[in-house]
Amino acid sequence: MRRLSVLLLAAGLLLGSWSNAHAVDVSAKGEWNVSFDYGQNGKFTSGETTGWGRGGEDEFEAKQRFRTQIDAASSEALSGTLFFEIGSSLWGKATSDGRNYSRGGAALGADSTSVIKLRRAYIDWMVPYTDLQVRMGIQGMEFPSYTTGGMVFNDDVAGIATTYTFTDNVGISVLWARPYNDNNDGGYYANTYKAQGYQDNFDVFALLIPLSFDGVKVTPWGAYATIGPYWDNNSCWIARNPEKEPTSYRYTAAGISPVGGPRHKDGTSKYARDVDMRNSLHANGDAFWAGLTGEVTLFDPFRIAWDFNYGSIQWHDDGSRNRSGWLASLLMEYKTDFVTPGIYGWYGSGDDSNPANGSERMPYISVANTNNGFSDFAANGAPWDHSREGLLTANWNGTWGVGLRFKNISFVEDLKHTLYVNYIGGTNSPAMAKKVFLQNGYASNDATIEGKDPLYLTTLDSALEFGLRNQYQIYENLQLYVEGAYIMTMLSKNKKVWGRTNMNGKGEDTVNDPWNVNMTLVYSF
């Protein structure tokens, strides 16, 4: 009997130790957003005759979104993360139709499943007996920035990220991301030239070296991308008569293509009809980016931060598709107990007057997750990521500007305000605008032209942006944001540029200034 008791006790201890070794600590966190917008002139015209004018939006809209992240950690060296999103759901919208700001699941009955999305899914682990950290799976990746939140790459993507810390001052990160692969699922040319599922990958490799010293942080970085000729369904010629009349070349990513796509080799406004279609279809692309970003807090409460980025894409067929350029920004601010005033500026290279030699604007991969610290409305900067934003640009390409910001103004507990003013000018050649956007004798700043940000600003165009953001901490986990923003838009009517505005091909000779008021409740747990 005693022997049996000893065996049972030993078995219990063994099973208990096995159970503890395999115990997993599961935790969850998330965020609910409920947002209300009212504004006008979202496409710098009176809209699609009426309404806000972007993606079929109304002047007033209400929407919501829910995000939840589940972490399962078995130890400090091993964990997994699953990140879901439901929405954005436009109140009253039945189903998602693929257009911007037109998400479904919020009509009467509210039973659509099309708004349930996988955002991230990855595992974190450390290589045994080392300090090498590895993250594998669908994750958020961002190239470093200390001013504007990443102007080349900041999005969710599948890949591997490794990080190693040599000392307290020196580290290294190596990334591999695969934004696109196996998306070319057919079409005339995919079948004719056996392109389906072959050479359709878009791979990015990056090296980051964060350096941290007393009061100084600097991160040099570089990235290389190899781009297959069939990386996306829309990276092939699209034509009404494929055998006789290839009419346009377009990409899904505005950050990759020159404005207007490849041009005729003589530089005229017609598309590159005489480019050999088979050679173009078999042309690979090589992309390279490099940057130096950092901040100085040695003289606290003064802070100086900067970003410098350069990028280039070269295609193996002809120069009309190439794109290269740079973007730099500088921020100086002073922190006090009740306000942080700051002054900043940026400059992004712009297109020259020759459309046949490609683009002189910096290429970028995706900046969907970027929270631009300089602008909540003209650029993508709304901190709640659920409002109308990015009206002028995704990442300041082809623009320059200066701004004044008063951040976190606070005279009442739990209530903060941020006021900013930006003057924005264009760096693109007026001659380029005339050649690319020419329609019916007038240059039209059409938002649907490929390879461009929402508004194409030349050296004769400018805009003035005003924004006021208010943030109130209602409860520990509940925040209220109220923001108003306005863009005074000044496009040149000089015949060397637009002649007549003809905005969005509407034949209108006036530019309507966009404005918007947003109220968002954010509950986080």
C-alpha positions as CSV (number, residue, x, y, z in Angstrom):
1,M,0.0,0.0,0.0
2,R,2.8,2.4,0.9
3,R,4.5,1.5,-2.4
4,L,1.3,2.3,-4.3
5,S,1.0,5.6,-2.5
6,V,4.5,6.6,-3.4
7,L,3.9,5.7,-7.1
8,L,0.7,7.8,-7.1
9,L,2.5,10.7,-5.5
10,A,5.3,10.5,-8.0
11,A,2.8,10.3,-10.9
12,G,1.0,13.3,-9.5
13,L,4.2,15.3,-9.2
14,L,5.2,14.4,-12.8
15,L,1.9,15.3,-14.2
16,G,1.8,18.5,-12.3
17,S,5.3,19.5,-13.5
18,W,4.2,18.6,-17.1
19,S,1.1,20.7,-16.8
20,N,3.0,23.7,-15.5
21,A,5.6,23.4,-18.3
22,H,2.8,23.6,-20.8
23,A,0.7,26.3,-19.1
24,V,-0.2,29.2,-21.4
25,D,-1.1,32.7,-20.1
26,V,-3.8,34.0,-22.4
27,S,-4.7,37.7,-22.3
28,A,-6.8,40.0,-24.4
29,K,-6.9,43.7,-25.2
30,G,-8.9,45.7,-27.7
31,E,-10.5,48.9,-28.8
32,W,-13.9,50.1,-29.8
33,N,-14.2,53.2,-32.0
34,V,-17.5,55.0,-32.7
35,S,-17.1,58.0,-35.0
36,F,-19.2,60.8,-36.5
37,D,-18.1,63.0,-39.5
38,Y,-19.7,66.0,-41.1
39,G,-17.9,67.8,-43.9
40,Q,-17.9,69.0,-47.5
41,N,-15.8,69.1,-50.7
42,G,-13.8,65.9,-50.0
43,K,-12.6,65.9,-53.7
44,F,-12.0,69.6,-53.8
45,T,-15.1,70.1,-55.8
46,S,-18.8,70.2,-54.8
47,G,-18.5,66.5,-54.6
48,E,-20.0,64.1,-57.0
49,T,-22.4,67.0,-57.5
50,T,-23.4,66.6,-53.8
51,G,-22.1,65.1,-50.7
52,W,-18.6,64.7,-49.3
53,G,-17.4,63.5,-52.6
54,R,-15.0,60.6,-51.8
55,G,-16.0,57.0,-52.4
56,G,-19.7,58.0,-52.5
57,E,-19.7,59.3,-48.9
58,D,-22.4,61.6,-47.6
59,E,-21.7,64.9,-45.9
60,F,-22.7,63.3,-42.5
61,E,-21.8,59.7,-41.7
62,A,-21.5,57.5,-38.6
63,K,-19.4,54.5,-38.4
64,Q,-17.7,52.1,-35.9
65,R,-14.9,49.6,-35.7
66,F,-13.8,47.0,-33.1
67,R,-10.3,45.6,-32.8
68,T,-9.2,42.8,-30.4
69,Q,-5.8,41.3,-29.8
70,I,-5.3,37.9,-28.1
71,D,-1.9,37.0,-26.7
72,A,-0.9,33.5,-25.7
73,A,2.4,33.4,-23.8
74,S,4.0,30.2,-22.6
75,S,7.1,32.0,-21.4
76,E,9.1,35.2,-21.8
77,A,10.7,33.5,-24.8
78,L,7.6,32.2,-26.6
79,S,4.2,33.7,-27.4
80,G,1.7,34.0,-30.1
81,T,-0.6,36.9,-31.1
82,L,-3.9,37.0,-33.0
83,F,-5.4,40.3,-34.0
84,F,-9.0,40.6,-35.4
85,E,-10.9,43.6,-36.7
86,I,-14.6,44.1,-37.2
87,G,-15.4,47.1,-39.4
88,S,-15.2,49.8,-40.2
89,S,-18.9,49.6,-40.4
90,L,-20.8,52.5,-41.9
91,W,-24.1,52.9,-40.1
92,G,-26.9,51.9,-42.4
93,K,-24.6,50.1,-44.9
94,A,-25.7,46.5,-45.6
95,T,-22.7,44.9,-47.3
96,S,-19.1,45.9,-48.2
97,D,-18.7,46.9,-51.9
98,G,-15.0,47.5,-52.0
99,R,-15.1,51.3,-52.2
100,N,-13.3,53.4,-49.7
101,Y,-15.3,54.4,-46.7
102,S,-18.2,52.1,-47.8
103,R,-17.9,49.2,-45.3
104,G,-21.0,47.1,-44.5
105,G,-22.5,45.2,-41.7
106,A,-24.4,48.0,-40.1
107,A,-27.8,48.0,-41.8
108,L,-31.0,46.8,-40.3
109,G,-30.4,43.3,-39.0
110,A,-26.6,43.8,-38.8
111,D,-25.7,40.2,-39.8
112,S,-23.1,40.7,-42.5
113,T,-19.9,38.6,-42.1
114,S,-17.9,40.6,-44.7
115,V,-16.6,43.0,-42.1
116,I,-14.7,40.4,-40.0
117,K,-11.0,40.6,-40.9
118,L,-7.7,39.0,-39.8
119,R,-5.3,41.9,-39.2
120,R,-2.3,40.2,-37.6
121,A,-1.3,36.7,-36.7
122,Y,2.3,35.9,-35.6
123,I,4.5,34.2,-33.1
124,D,7.4,35.7,-31.1
125,W,10.2,33.5,-29.9
126,M,13.8,33.8,-28.9
127,V,16.6,31.6,-30.3
128,P,17.7,29.4,-27.3
129,Y,20.8,30.5,-25.4
130,T,20.9,33.9,-27.4
131,D,19.3,37.3,-27.2
132,L,18.0,37.0,-30.8
133,Q,14.3,37.8,-31.0
134,V,12.2,36.5,-33.9
135,R,8.7,37.5,-35.0
136,M,7.1,35.4,-37.8
137,G,3.7,35.8,-39.5
138,I,1.4,38.6,-40.4
139,Q,2.5,41.6,-38.4
140,G,2.9,45.4,-38.4
141,M,6.2,46.5,-40.0
142,E,7.4,50.1,-40.1
143,F,10.6,51.7,-41.4
144,P,11.9,54.1,-38.7
145,S,10.8,57.7,-38.3
146,Y,11.0,60.3,-35.5
147,T,8.8,63.0,-37.1
148,T,6.1,61.8,-39.5
149,G,5.5,58.1,-38.7
150,G,7.2,56.4,-41.6
151,M,7.0,57.6,-45.2
152,V,8.1,54.5,-47.1
153,F,6.6,51.5,-45.4
154,N,4.2,51.2,-42.4
155,D,1.5,48.6,-42.8
156,D,0.4,45.0,-41.9
157,V,2.3,42.4,-43.9
158,A,3.4,38.8,-43.8
159,G,7.1,38.3,-43.1
160,I,9.9,37.7,-40.6
161,A,11.5,40.3,-38.3
162,T,14.6,39.6,-36.2
163,T,16.1,41.8,-33.6
164,Y,19.3,41.5,-31.7
165,T,20.8,43.9,-29.1
166,F,24.6,43.9,-28.9
167,T,24.8,46.5,-26.1
168,D,22.7,49.0,-24.4
169,N,23.6,51.4,-27.2
170,V,23.7,49.3,-30.4
171,G,21.1,46.9,-31.9
172,I,20.2,45.5,-35.3
173,S,17.0,44.4,-37.0
174,V,16.7,42.4,-40.2
175,L,13.3,42.2,-41.9
176,W,11.8,40.2,-44.8
177,A,8.3,41.0,-45.9
178,R,6.2,39.6,-48.8
179,P,3.5,42.2,-49.6
180,Y,2.4,40.4,-52.8
181,N,2.6,36.9,-54.2
182,D,0.3,34.7,-56.3
183,N,-2.3,37.4,-57.0
184,N,-2.0,37.2,-60.8
185,D,-4.9,34.7,-61.2
186,G,-5.6,35.1,-64.9
187,G,-6.4,37.5,-67.7
188,Y,-5.6,37.7,-71.3
189,Y,-1.8,38.2,-71.0
190,A,-1.4,36.1,-67.9
191,N,-2.8,33.1,-70.0
192,T,-1.2,34.0,-73.3
193,Y,2.3,34.5,-72.0
194,K,2.0,31.8,-69.3
195,A,2.3,34.5,-66.5
196,Q,-0.2,33.1,-64.1
197,G,1.4,32.2,-60.8
198,Y,4.9,32.9,-62.1
199,Q,7.2,35.8,-61.2
200,D,4.4,37.5,-59.4
201,N,6.2,38.0,-56.1
202,F,7.0,41.4,-54.4
203,D,9.6,40.8,-51.7
204,V,11.2,43.4,-49.3
205,F,14.4,43.0,-47.3
206,A,15.5,45.6,-44.8
207,L,18.4,46.3,-42.3
208,L,17.9,48.7,-39.4
209,I,20.7,49.7,-37.0
210,P,19.2,51.6,-34.0
211,L,21.8,53.5,-32.0
212,S,20.9,54.9,-28.6
213,F,23.1,57.2,-26.5
214,D,22.5,59.6,-23.7
215,G,20.1,62.1,-25.1
216,V,20.7,61.0,-28.8
217,K,19.0,58.3,-30.9
218,V,19.9,57.6,-34.5
219,T,18.8,54.9,-36.8
220,P,20.4,54.4,-40.2
221,W,18.5,51.9,-42.4
222,G,18.3,50.5,-45.9
223,A,15.9,48.3,-47.8
224,Y,15.8,46.4,-51.1
225,A,12.8,45.0,-53.0
226,T,12.6,42.7,-55.9
227,I,9.4,43.1,-57.9
228,G,8.2,40.5,-60.4
229,P,6.6,41.6,-63.6
230,Y,3.3,39.9,-62.7
231,W,3.2,41.0,-59.0
232,D,-0.5,42.1,-59.3
233,N,-3.4,41.5,-61.6
234,N,-3.3,45.2,-62.6
235,S,0.5,45.2,-63.4
236,C,-0.2,43.9,-66.9
237,W,-1.4,45.9,-69.9
238,I,-5.2,46.7,-69.8
239,A,-6.7,47.3,-73.2
240,R,-10.0,47.2,-75.0
241,N,-8.4,45.3,-77.9
242,P,-5.5,43.4,-76.3
243,E,-3.9,42.3,-79.6
244,K,-3.9,45.7,-81.3
245,E,-4.3,48.5,-78.8
246,P,-2.6,48.4,-75.5
247,T,-3.8,51.7,-74.0
248,S,-2.7,52.1,-70.4
249,Y,-0.4,50.7,-67.8
250,R,-1.5,50.9,-64.2
251,Y,-0.6,49.7,-60.7
252,T,-2.6,49.2,-57.6
253,A,0.0,51.1,-55.6
254,A,0.3,54.8,-56.2
255,G,3.6,54.8,-54.5
256,I,5.2,52.5,-57.2
257,S,4.0,54.0,-60.5
258,P,5.0,57.3,-62.1
259,V,2.1,59.7,-62.3
260,G,0.0,58.8,-65.4
261,G,1.9,55.5,-65.9
262,P,4.6,55.1,-68.5
263,R,4.6,57.7,-71.2
264,H,5.3,57.8,-74.9
265,K,9.0,58.0,-75.6
266,D,8.7,61.4,-77.2
267,G,7.2,62.8,-74.0
268,T,3.8,63.5,-75.3
269,S,0.5,63.1,-73.4
270,K,-0.6,59.9,-75.1
271,Y,0.2,56.6,-73.5
272,A,3.2,54.5,-74.5
273,R,1.5,52.6,-77.3
274,D,4.8,51.6,-79.0
275,V,6.3,50.0,-76.0
276,D,6.9,46.3,-76.7
277,M,4.2,44.6,-74.7
278,R,5.9,41.2,-74.4
279,N,9.2,42.8,-73.1
280,S,7.2,44.9,-70.6
281,L,5.4,41.8,-69.4
282,H,8.7,40.1,-68.8
283,A,10.4,43.1,-67.0
284,N,11.4,42.8,-63.4
285,G,11.9,45.7,-61.1
286,D,14.5,46.5,-58.4
287,A,13.8,49.0,-55.7
288,F,16.1,50.5,-53.1
289,W,15.6,52.8,-50.1
290,A,17.9,54.3,-47.5
291,G,17.3,56.6,-44.6
292,L,18.8,58.3,-41.6
293,T,16.4,59.3,-38.8
294,G,17.0,60.4,-35.2
295,E,16.2,62.7,-32.4
296,V,18.2,64.8,-29.8
297,T,16.8,65.2,-26.3
298,L,20.1,66.1,-24.7
299,F,18.9,69.6,-24.0
300,D,15.5,68.6,-22.5
301,P,12.9,70.1,-22.6
302,F,14.1,71.0,-26.2
303,R,13.7,68.2,-28.7
304,I,15.0,68.1,-32.3
305,A,14.0,65.2,-34.6
306,W,14.6,64.6,-38.3
307,D,14.0,62.0,-41.0
308,F,15.7,61.7,-44.3
309,N,14.6,59.1,-46.9
310,Y,15.7,58.3,-50.4
311,G,14.2,55.7,-52.7
312,S,14.5,54.4,-56.3
313,I,12.7,51.9,-58.5
314,Q,14.3,50.7,-61.7
315,W,12.5,48.6,-64.3
316,H,14.3,46.4,-66.8
317,D,12.5,47.5,-69.9
318,D,12.6,51.3,-70.3
319,G,13.0,54.5,-68.2
320,S,9.4,55.7,-68.5
321,R,8.4,53.5,-65.6
322,N,11.3,54.4,-63.3
323,R,10.8,56.4,-60.1
324,S,13.3,57.9,-57.7
325,G,13.4,60.8,-55.2
326,W,13.9,61.9,-51.6
327,L,11.9,63.3,-48.7
328,A,13.3,65.0,-45.6
329,S,11.6,66.5,-42.5
330,L,12.8,68.4,-39.4
331,L,11.0,69.1,-36.1
332,M,12.0,71.4,-33.2
333,E,9.8,71.6,-30.1
334,Y,9.9,72.7,-26.5
335,K,7.9,70.9,-23.8
336,T,6.3,72.7,-20.9
337,D,3.8,71.6,-18.2
338,F,0.8,72.9,-20.2
339,V,1.9,73.0,-23.9
340,T,4.5,71.8,-26.3
341,P,5.1,74.3,-29.0
342,G,6.9,73.2,-32.2
343,I,7.9,74.3,-35.6
344,Y,8.6,71.9,-38.4
345,G,9.2,71.6,-42.2
346,W,9.6,69.1,-44.9
347,Y,10.6,68.9,-48.6
348,G,9.9,66.1,-51.1
349,S,11.4,66.0,-54.5
350,G,8.9,66.5,-57.4
351,D,8.5,65.5,-61.0
352,D,10.5,67.3,-63.7
353,S,9.0,68.4,-67.0
354,N,9.8,65.1,-68.9
355,P,7.2,62.3,-68.5
356,A,9.3,60.0,-70.6
357,N,12.0,59.6,-68.0
358,G,9.8,58.4,-65.2
359,S,9.2,60.1,-61.9
360,E,11.4,62.2,-59.6
361,R,9.1,61.6,-56.6
362,M,10.2,59.1,-53.9
363,P,8.6,55.7,-54.3
364,Y,6.9,54.1,-51.3
365,I,5.4,50.7,-50.6
366,S,2.5,51.4,-48.3
367,V,1.9,53.9,-45.5
368,A,-1.6,52.7,-44.4
369,N,-0.7,52.6,-40.7
370,T,1.2,55.9,-40.7
371,N,0.2,58.5,-38.1
372,N,1.7,61.6,-39.6
373,G,2.5,64.0,-36.7
374,F,2.3,67.1,-38.9
375,S,-1.3,66.8,-40.2
376,D,-4.5,65.0,-39.3
377,F,-6.5,66.1,-42.4
378,A,-4.3,66.9,-45.4
379,A,-2.1,63.8,-44.5
380,N,-2.8,60.6,-42.6
381,G,-2.5,61.7,-39.1
382,A,-5.7,61.2,-37.1
383,P,-4.5,59.4,-33.9
384,W,-7.7,57.4,-33.7
385,D,-7.2,56.2,-37.4
386,H,-10.9,56.3,-38.1
387,S,-11.7,59.6,-39.6
388,R,-11.5,61.5,-42.9
389,E,-7.8,62.2,-43.6
390,G,-5.1,62.0,-46.3
391,L,-6.9,64.5,-48.6
392,L,-3.8,66.0,-50.1
393,T,-1.2,63.3,-49.8
394,A,-0.2,59.9,-48.4
395,N,3.3,60.9,-47.5
396,W,4.2,64.4,-48.6
397,N,5.5,63.2,-52.0
398,G,6.0,66.1,-54.4
399,T,5.3,68.7,-51.8
400,W,7.2,71.0,-49.4
401,G,5.8,72.8,-46.3
402,V,6.3,74.5,-43.0
403,G,4.1,74.2,-40.0
404,L,3.5,75.5,-36.5
405,R,2.0,73.3,-33.8
406,F,0.9,73.7,-30.2
407,K,0.6,70.2,-28.9
408,N,-1.1,69.0,-25.7
409,I,-2.4,72.4,-24.5
410,S,-3.9,71.7,-21.1
411,F,-5.4,74.1,-18.5
412,V,-8.0,71.6,-17.3
413,E,-7.3,68.2,-15.9
414,D,-8.0,65.4,-18.5
415,L,-8.6,67.8,-21.3
416,K,-5.9,68.5,-24.0
417,H,-5.9,70.5,-27.2
418,T,-3.6,70.4,-30.3
419,L,-3.6,73.4,-32.7
420,Y,-1.6,73.3,-36.0
421,V,-1.3,75.4,-39.1
422,N,0.5,74.2,-42.3
423,Y,1.5,75.9,-45.4
424,I,1.9,73.4,-48.2
425,G,3.4,74.0,-51.6
426,G,4.1,71.7,-54.6
427,T,7.5,70.7,-56.1
428,N,6.2,69.1,-59.3
429,S,6.8,70.8,-62.6
430,P,3.8,72.7,-64.1
431,A,4.8,71.3,-67.5
432,M,4.4,67.8,-66.2
433,A,0.9,68.6,-65.0
434,K,0.0,70.0,-68.4
435,K,1.2,66.9,-70.2
436,V,-0.2,64.2,-67.9
437,F,-3.6,65.7,-67.0
438,L,-4.6,67.2,-70.3
439,Q,-8.3,66.7,-71.0
440,N,-10.3,68.5,-73.7
441,G,-7.7,71.3,-73.9
442,Y,-7.5,71.8,-70.2
443,A,-5.4,70.1,-67.5
444,S,-7.6,68.3,-65.0
445,N,-6.3,67.5,-61.5
446,D,-8.2,64.3,-61.6
447,A,-8.0,62.2,-58.5
448,T,-8.4,59.0,-60.5
449,I,-5.2,59.4,-62.5
450,E,-2.9,56.5,-61.7
451,G,0.3,56.8,-59.8
452,K,-0.6,60.0,-57.9
453,D,-1.7,61.1,-54.5
454,P,-5.2,62.7,-54.2
455,L,-4.0,66.1,-55.3
456,Y,-1.1,66.9,-57.6
457,L,0.6,70.1,-56.6
458,T,2.9,72.0,-58.9
459,T,5.4,74.7,-58.0
460,L,2.7,77.2,-58.7
461,D,0.1,75.6,-56.4
462,S,-0.3,75.8,-52.7
463,A,-2.6,75.1,-49.8
464,L,-3.1,76.3,-46.2
465,E,-4.3,73.8,-43.6
466,F,-5.8,74.6,-40.2
467,G,-6.6,72.0,-37.6
468,L,-7.8,71.8,-34.0
469,R,-7.9,68.5,-32.1
470,N,-9.4,68.2,-28.6
471,Q,-9.0,65.1,-26.4
472,Y,-10.9,64.5,-23.2
473,Q,-10.3,61.6,-20.9
474,I,-13.9,60.7,-19.8
475,Y,-12.9,57.6,-17.9
476,E,-9.6,55.7,-17.5
477,N,-10.4,53.6,-20.6
478,L,-12.7,56.0,-22.5
479,Q,-11.5,58.9,-24.6
480,L,-13.4,61.5,-26.6
481,Y,-11.8,63.2,-29.6
482,V,-13.3,66.2,-31.3
483,E,-11.6,67.7,-34.3
484,G,-12.2,70.3,-36.9
485,A,-10.0,70.9,-40.0
486,Y,-10.0,73.1,-43.1
487,I,-7.8,73.2,-46.2
488,M,-7.6,76.5,-48.2
489,T,-6.7,75.3,-51.7
490,M,-4.9,77.6,-54.1
491,L,-4.4,76.0,-57.5
492,S,-2.9,78.1,-60.2
493,K,-5.1,79.1,-63.2
494,N,-2.1,80.1,-65.2
495,K,-2.3,78.6,-68.7
496,K,1.1,77.0,-68.1
497,V,-0.5,74.8,-65.5
498,W,-4.2,74.1,-65.3
499,G,-5.6,76.9,-67.4
500,R,-9.0,76.0,-66.1
501,T,-9.3,73.9,-63.0
502,N,-11.6,71.3,-64.5
503,M,-11.3,69.5,-61.2
504,N,-11.9,65.7,-61.4
505,G,-13.1,66.1,-65.0
506,K,-16.3,67.9,-63.9
507,G,-15.6,71.0,-66.0
508,E,-15.8,73.2,-63.0
509,D,-13.6,76.3,-62.9
510,T,-13.5,76.6,-59.1
511,V,-11.9,74.7,-56.4
512,N,-14.0,74.1,-53.3
513,D,-12.1,74.1,-50.0
514,P,-12.6,70.8,-48.1
515,W,-13.4,70.9,-44.4
516,N,-14.6,68.3,-41.8
517,V,-15.7,68.0,-38.2
518,N,-15.2,64.7,-36.5
519,M,-16.2,63.3,-33.1
520,T,-14.8,59.9,-32.0
521,L,-15.3,57.9,-28.9
522,V,-12.5,55.4,-28.1
523,Y,-13.0,52.7,-25.5
524,S,-9.8,50.6,-24.9
525,F,-9.3,47.7,-22.6
